[in-house]
Amino acid sequence: MLFSASNASSGYGDAVVLSGINLQIDFGERVAVLGRASAGKTTLARAITGALPCRRGNIRFMGVEVTAEAAHARARRGIAYVSQARQVFSQLTVMQNMLVGAYAARLDSAQTSSVLETQLTYFKTLKPVLRELGGSLDEGQQQLLALARELMSEPKLLVLDEPSAGVQPPLLDEMVEVIEQVSSDAKLAVLTLEKDASFAARLSTRGYLMDSGRFKRAFAMSSAANIRELERELSGDVRSPWV
C-alpha cells in the first residue's frame, strides 16, 4: 500500500473539520474525493500533505508512519500537492517555475534535464510559452504549470485540489491526458478532490463522497448512474470560510 490514513482527524484552531477519515491508495491508483465546497476537501488535502497536523489517528506513506512529519518532509518522500490557489511564481518564467519542482526534489542537473524533457512531451500547451512569465498565463495555463512543476519532482502521490476550477475544456482535456500518461508511465497515484463528479470520473476509477468532514460512502466511478446521482447530491453548495 502506498498511502493510508486511519481514523484521521484534523482542523483549524479549536475547530475539528475532519473526523474519522479512513483512506487507502495503492501505487498507480487514481482515487477521487467528491464533496461540496464546505465538505472538508481542502482540509483533507492539507492533512495528507502535512500542512495541517493530524490530531487523531495516523498517516502512513510507503510503509512509514508520517503522522508527525511536516509538509516539506512529506514532499521529499514523494507527496506532491496542487492547490486551488495554484501558487505559480508570477515573476518567474514558465521554465523557471518548472525547475523549482526539480530543485525542491534535489535533482541533479542530469536528472533535471531528463525530467524536463519528459514533462515537455506531456505539456503541449506549455512548451511554446517557456520564456513567458508565469503571471502572464491565464487560469487554465497556470493550472497546467502548477501541475507540471509538481510532476518535475517525480512524486509517488499527487494530490489535486479542485483541478477543474477556472479551466477551459481544451485544457481540461490536456490535464486528463497528462495525468493518464504519467500514471501509466511512472505508476503515479493520484488523489483528486473535486465537486465536479463528471470531471473526477475522467481522472479516477473509484471514489468517496465527503460531507461535513466525513466519508459518507465509497463508490465506483465507472457507473454513469453513480455519477448522475453524485451530481445531484453535489449541486447547490455554499462555500465555507474554512474549507
JONORFEN-V943526 format. One record per backbone hydrogen bond with DSSP energy under -1.0 kcal/mol. NH is the residue of the N-H (numbers start at 1). CO is the residue of the C=O. If there is no record, write none. Layout:
# JONORFEN-V943526
nh | co
NH | CO
NH | CO
This chain:
# JONORFEN-V943526
nh | co
3 | 25
4 | 60
5 | 23
6 | 58
8 | 21
9 | 56
10 | 18
12 | 15
15 | 12
17 | 10
18 | 10
19 | 213
21 | 8
23 | 5
25 | 3
28 | 187
29 | 26
31 | 190
32 | 206
33 | 192
34 | 208
35 | 194
39 | 36
44 | 40
45 | 41
46 | 42
47 | 43
48 | 44
49 | 45
51 | 46
52 | 46
55 | 9
58 | 6
60 | 4
61 | 64
62 | 2
64 | 61
66 | 59
69 | 66
74 | 70
75 | 71
76 | 72
77 | 73
78 | 74
79 | 74
80 | 157
82 | 159
87 | 85
90 | 88
92 | 89
94 | 132
95 | 130
97 | 93
98 | 94
99 | 95
100 | 96
103 | 99
104 | 100
105 | 101
106 | 103
107 | 102
112 | 108
113 | 109
114 | 110
115 | 111
116 | 112
117 | 113
118 | 114
119 | 115
120 | 116
123 | 119
124 | 122
127 | 123
129 | 126
132 | 129
134 | 92
135 | 90
136 | 133
137 | 134
142 | 138
143 | 139
144 | 140
145 | 141
146 | 142
147 | 143
148 | 144
149 | 145
150 | 146
151 | 147
152 | 148
153 | 150
154 | 151
156 | 78
157 | 78
158 | 189
159 | 80
160 | 191
161 | 82
162 | 193
165 | 162
167 | 164
172 | 168
173 | 169
174 | 170
175 | 171
176 | 172
177 | 173
178 | 174
179 | 175
180 | 176
181 | 177
182 | 178
183 | 179
184 | 180
185 | 181
186 | 182
189 | 156
190 | 29
191 | 158
192 | 31
193 | 160
194 | 33
200 | 196
201 | 197
202 | 199
204 | 200
205 | 30
206 | 30
207 | 219
208 | 32
209 | 217
210 | 34
211 | 214
213 | 39
214 | 211
216 | 209
219 | 207
221 | 205
227 | 223
228 | 224
229 | 225
230 | 226
231 | 227
232 | 228
233 | 229
234 | 230
